[in-house]
């Protein structure tokens, strides 16, 4: 089974939009819980995707990746971004400690959404040969994949990624200050890792582990889940 370009866009559209936007909303929600009202004052603690969509990062870049992967006949590491939720870590009750929970909220909600989409595969399977069965299962596979990608990527311990902020929170104060100075160069380091192939070397084993974990949690066969993901990617 091979999807047309329109079918591929259809199964990825909702999972991509919600994976990216809820990731950002989660940061704002947890920041508010720990005392920073910056995101709340900006109206960014909401599940309304319109509040978080970046026209380039949320729509154009993922769409171009899908089109290019289809035209070139191969899979691609689908990614994108939303408007960053503003967080003033200095407003947190315990800035260094609470930073960990604010940063972890993004990957955490991606894990929850990956489980949700895996359960949608189970629902689609339960529908048997019904009209909605295959679309629901394929959208579920796309949802699992994009959320696992975002979770794995953001857990890389490189500022300004969430994993970098978690690392800063866990390091002793002196080392944390030194490590945080990497942040202005983080994007360039990430691009360097991408173009040298090191990023894929690190990410794909982690992605495989997360996909296996999602399958275990939701009762799916790992090979079945991997097979459905392969269908939506090829």
ABEGO torsion letter per residue (X at the ends): XBBBAAAAAAAAAAAAAAAAAAAAAAAAAAAAAAGBAAAAAAGABBABAAAABBAAAAAAAAAAAAAAAAAAGBBBBBBBBBBBBBBBAAABABAAAAAAAAAAAAAAAAAAAAAAAAAAAAAAAAAEABAAAAAAAAAAAAAAAAAAAAAAAAABBBOABAAAAAAAAABBAAAAAAAAAAAAAAAAAAAAAAAAGAAAAAAAAAAAAAAAAAAAAAGBBAAAAAAAAAAAAX
